[in-house]
């Protein structure tokens, strides 16, 4: 008994509808399975017989002219109004430009904040810590006499 997925692949293989990777994998599976090999042979014979059983039909004579006329009209109309893959090529560049502007604004704001912080710290820096050489403030101010 052949599993359903291998039967499906056998039908596609017989019709030549598998891609190269799938074909190689199926042929490897088929090489060790005599029953699967016989099924593929039968499916090929059936598909060939089916193709021969249908009478060949000629397309209408005006079909070629209609197709060529439609192609010519499309070429004359130029590009359609539908968006194509190339219509939005500018979008990543616009995002990058906006990101660059935003980074510039952040850099300017950071510089402004650093200046404000430096200005706020300036009065603190001007104060000198008392050194051990200078007399204490209380020693300079005379103490009031008590009566």
C-alpha positions in Angstrom: 0.0 0.0 0.0 1.4 3.4 -1.0 0.7 6.3 1.3 -1.6 9.1 0.0 1.2 11.7 -0.1 3.4 9.5 -2.2 0.5 8.8 -4.5 0.0 12.6 -4.9 3.7 13.1 -5.6 3.6 10.2 -8.1 0.8 11.9 -10.0 2.7 15.2 -10.1 5.9 13.4 -11.1 4.1 11.6 -13.9 2.9 15.0 -15.2 6.3 16.7 -14.7 4.9 19.1 -12.2 7.5 18.7 -9.5 10.4 21.1 -9.1 14.0 19.9 -9.2 14.4 19.3 -5.4 11.0 17.5 -5.2 11.9 15.4 -8.2 15.2 14.3 -6.8 13.5 13.4 -3.4 10.7 11.5 -5.1 13.1 9.6 -7.4 15.1 8.6 -4.3 11.9 7.3 -2.7 10.8 5.6 -5.9 14.2 3.8 -6.4 13.6 1.5 -3.5 9.9 0.9 -4.0 8.8 -1.3 -6.9 5.1 -0.7 -6.3 5.6 3.1 -6.5 7.7 2.7 -9.7 4.9 0.6 -11.3 2.3 3.3 -10.3 4.3 6.1 -11.9 4.6 4.0 -15.1 0.9 3.4 -15.2 0.1 7.1 -14.6 2.4 8.2 -17.4 0.7 5.7 -19.8 -2.7 6.9 -18.7 -1.8 10.6 -19.1 -0.3 10.0 -22.6 -3.4 8.0 -23.6 -5.6 10.9 -22.3 -3.7 13.4 -24.3 -4.1 11.4 -27.5 -7.9 10.8 -26.9 -8.8 14.5 -27.0 -9.2 15.8 -30.6 -6.8 18.7 -31.4 -8.6 22.0 -31.9 -7.3 25.1 -33.7 -7.9 28.4 -32.0 -10.0 30.9 -33.8 -8.1 32.9 -36.4 -8.9 36.2 -34.9 -7.6 35.2 -31.5 -4.0 36.1 -32.4 -5.1 39.5 -33.7 -7.1 40.2 -30.6 -4.1 39.3 -28.3 -1.7 41.4 -30.3 -4.2 44.3 -30.4 -4.6 44.1 -26.6 -0.8 44.1 -26.1 -0.4 47.2 -28.4 -3.1 49.0 -26.4 -1.4 48.3 -23.1 1.9 49.6 -24.5 0.2 52.8 -25.7 -1.6 53.3 -22.4 1.7 53.4 -20.6 2.1 52.5 -17.0 -1.1 51.9 -15.2 -2.3 53.8 -12.1 -1.8 50.7 -10.0 1.0 50.9 -7.5 4.0 48.8 -8.4 7.0 47.6 -6.4 9.0 50.6 -7.7 6.3 53.1 -6.6 7.4 53.0 -3.0 11.2 52.9 -3.4 11.4 56.3 -1.7 9.7 55.2 1.5 12.8 53.7 3.2 14.8 56.8 2.3 12.1 59.1 3.8 12.1 57.1 7.0 15.9 57.3 7.2 15.7 61.1 6.6 13.1 61.5 9.3 15.2 59.4 11.7 18.3 61.6 10.9 16.3 64.8 11.6 15.0 63.3 14.9 18.5 62.4 16.0 19.7 66.0 15.2 16.9 67.4 17.3 17.8 65.1 20.2 21.5 66.1 19.9 20.6 69.8 20.0 18.3 69.2 23.0 21.0 67.3 24.8 23.5 70.2 24.2 21.0 72.7 25.5 20.3 70.6 28.6 24.1 70.2 29.2 24.5 74.0 29.1 21.6 74.5 31.5 23.2 72.0 33.9 26.5 73.7 33.7 24.9 77.1 34.3 23.1 75.6 37.3 26.3 74.1 38.7 28.3 77.3 38.2 27.3 79.1 41.5 28.1 75.9 43.4 31.6 75.8 41.9 32.2 79.4 42.9 31.9 78.6 46.5 35.3 77.6 47.8 35.5 75.1 50.6 37.0 76.3 53.8 40.6 75.6 54.0 42.3 74.7 57.2 44.4 77.9 57.1 41.5 80.3 57.2 40.1 81.1 60.6 36.7 79.9 61.4 33.9 82.3 60.9 33.0 82.4 64.5 36.5 83.4 65.5 36.3 86.5 63.3 32.9 87.7 64.6 33.2 89.1 68.2 30.9 87.4 70.6 28.4 89.7 72.4 29.2 90.5 76.0 26.7 89.5 78.6 25.7 91.9 81.3 
